[in-house]
Amino acid sequence: MNAKEHANLLSIFSWVYAGIQGIFVLIFFLLVVVYGGLGIAMAFTAKNSEAAGLVVFGFFVFFFGLIFLFGLICMIANIRMGRQLRGHRRPTQRSMMVVGILNCMSWVCGGIFLMPFGIALGAYGIWFGVSDTGRAFLEGREPHPPYPALYQQGQMYPQQWQ
C-alpha cells in the first residue's frame, strides 16, 4: 500500500470510530443529565443529615461529566483527523501522535467495548505518523523509493538517487 491508501484507510477508520464513540459519549451525556437532575431534586428535599450523600452524588456527576468531556474531545479529534487526511491541508506529525495517544486512551469513555478498536486505531495512526512513508505524506513530499539493489552492493550511494 502506498501512503495515500494508508491515509484514506486511516481517515475512514477515524470517522467510523468517531461515530461509535459518539454513541458512548451520548450515553455518558444522558447519565450526566439524569444524575444532575436527581442531584438537584435531592438538594431541594435534603435534610442536614443527608449532606454527605449530596457530596458523593456530586462527585459522581463530576466524574461522569469528565468522562463525557474526554469522549467528546476524542470524538472531535477523530473527525478532524479524518477530514485532514482526506483534504488538502494535511495534519502534522505531532497531531497524528496526539490523536493516536487519545485513541489508545479512549477506553475511558467506552470501557471494554471500545478498547480494542481504539488501541488498534491509535497504534495504526502512530505507526503511520512515524514511518518514513507517513512522514513524507504528512510533509507533502513523495517518499523515497526503496534502495536499489546496486546500493546494497556498494555501487550506488543514497545521494545519487535522492
N, C-alpha and C positions, 0 to 999 in steps of 0.2 A: 504494500500500500504506500502511496505517496503522501506527502504532508497535507495536501488539500483533502484527500479522502479521510485521513485521520481527523482533521479539523471538522469536517462535515459530520462524521460519526460522533465525535465528542459533543458537537452542538446539539445533535438530535438527542443524545443521552442526557444532556443537561436540561433540555426542555421537558423531556419525559419525566425526569427525576424531579424537576421543579413542580410539575403537575401533581405527582404523587405526594410530594412534600406539602403541597398546598392543601391537600385533604387533611393531613395531620395538623397543619397549622390552624385550619378551620376548627378542628375538634378542640384544640387547646384554647382557641379564642372563645368557643362556646363554654368551655369549662371556666374560663376567667369570668365571663359574663354571668353564668349561673351562680358560681360561688361568690362573686362580688355582690350579686343581688341578695343571696342568702345572708351574706355578712352584713349588708345594710339593714335587712329585716331583723337580724339578730341584735344589731346595735340599738335599734329603736325599742326593742322589747326586753333588753337585757337588764338584769339586776346588778348590783355592785359585786355580788359574789361570782358572777359569770364573766368577769373581765379577763381572766386568763384564757378562757375559751375563745374570746374575741381576738386575742393576740395570736393564738395558734391558727385561727381561721384566717387572719390577715396574712400570716406567714405563707399559708398555702396559696392564697390568691396571688401574693407577690411571686412565689415560686413558679406557679403556672404562667403568670404574666411574663417572667423572664424566659421561660421555655418558648412561649409564643413569639416573643421578640427575636430570639435566636433563630427559630424556624423561619420567620419572616425575612430576616437578613439573609439566611442561606438560600431561600427561595428566590429572592430578588437577585442575588449574586449569580445563581444558575441561569436565570432568564437573561440577565445582562451578558454573561459569558457566551451563551448560545447565540445571541444576536451579534456579538462582536466577532465570533469565529466565522459567521456567515457573511458579515458585512465587509465594507471597505476599510473600516478602522479596526485594525487587529488589536487584540489585548496585549498587554505587556507580559513578560515572563513572570514578573512579581505578582500580577493579578491572577495568573494561572496557578501559581503556588498557593496564594491565599484562598482561592476558591477550592482548590484541591484539598487543602487542610480543613476548610469548613465542611466539605463533603465528607471527609473522614470522621469529623466530629459530629455529624448531623444525626447520629443515633440518639442524641439527647432529645431531639424533637419527636422522632418516630419510634424510638425504642428498638426492640429486636426486629421489627418488621422492616425498617429502613436501613439497618446497619449493613447488611451485605451489599446492597446496591450503592450506598453512599461510599463505602470503603473502596469498592471496585471503581466507581466513577472518579473518586479522589485520586486513587493510585494511577489510573489511566491519564488523568489530567496532569498530575505531577510528572509522570514519565514523559508525556508529550512536551511539557514545558522545559524539561532538562535535556531532552535528546537533541542531537545535532540537527536533525530534520525539523523538529518542532521549533527550535530556536531560530533557524533560518526562516521558517514560515512566519513566525511572530515578528521578526525583524523586517519582513517583506523582501527577502532576497531568496534566490534559488539555492537549494542545498548543493553541496559539492557532490559530484559523482563518486562512486566508490573508487578506492585506489586501483589503478590499473595493475595488471599482472606484472608489468615492467617495473613498477615501483617496488614490488616485493622482491624482485631480483637485484635491486640496486642500480638499475639502468636509468631510472627516471626519478626526479625529485619533486616534492609537492609544489614547489614554486613554479614549475613548468606547466602544471595543469590547472592552477588557480587562475 
